[in-house]
Amino acid sequence: MKLSKDSKSKFTIKSIIASGVVILLVVVTAYSFSNRGRVQFLEEAPFFSVFYGFGKHLNNVVTSTGGFIDDLINFRSNSMKLKELNAENEKLRQELIEQSDNENKLESLEMLKKSLNYVDSNKRNQLVSASIIGKNEGDWYKTFVIDAGADSGVVKDSIVINGDGVVGIVFSVSNKYSKAISIIDSRASVSFKISGKETSKGVITTSSDVGSSDFSDVDKLLQGYFFDTKATAEKNDLIVTSGLGLYPENIPIGKISKVTYDKNKSMKYIKVRPSVDFKKLDIVSIIPPRKID
């Protein structure tokens, strides 16, 4: 469709006016920016009131747009910093985990090395290292499962120890796993002697108090009695396995915390604090039971 000459003329005039308005607004706005929003020589002009409001509005729009762009840039910058911080935190967390694992492995190796002190040199090649993978309910390790069985050389009545001393005895064996009871279980008992006093011997069992859910006195965790009431014993004496029964000789059991004499029964009793922490067991060693002829 072709435009008439009048239409073309009107269109040209409108274009010129529109262009002039835009240019004027740009000039006014630019000058306004440079003079803190004031254009004094134009404010007195008769046409100023027509364009001032629009120019001021345009100024606000430009300012707001600039602020939005700054916020957007800051947001992206902060996001990058946050990602970098999270990555650094994750790296530090992994390093702490690795350090903790290394410390645990080192501690386990030290415990295994100490365990060798309680094993005859001709039987050290029979020692089996195992991890505890299950236990009874509650705080104390009374019964537990280890990840070593018949395939590793574990047999029923094998003795469980760690670097601190006697832990317990194996009572059930499968190919890959074994179940054991600790010396604080009511079914367990250990023949003992006072270290350095060969005649002061007796039997250690768990304390009857251990059955209480609120029991927490480690000094009374084990109790025992002497075969001979004339046996001499004092607080803090170290008691070890006597070599009677299944347990090999001279493995630490604990220290005496209390000595009492029952006149009615003519028995001398002791309370014992175990050498092993029965609330914290992880790596243990399994050794063959003592052969009883």
ABEGO torsion letter per residue (X at the ends): XBBBAAAAAAAAAAAAAAAAAAAAAAAAAAAAAAAGGBBAAAAABAAAAAAAAAAAAAAAAAAAAAAAAAAAAAAAAAAAAAAAAAAAAAAAAAAAAAAAAAAAAAAAAAAAAAAAAABBAAAAAABBBBBBABBBBEABBABBBBABBAAAGBBBGBBBBBAAEBAEBBABBBAABBBBBBAABAABBBBBBBBGBAABBBBBBBBAAAABAABABAAAABBBBBABAABBBBBGBBBBBAGBEABBBGBBAEBBABBBBBAAAGBBBBBBBBABBAABBABBBBBBBBBBX
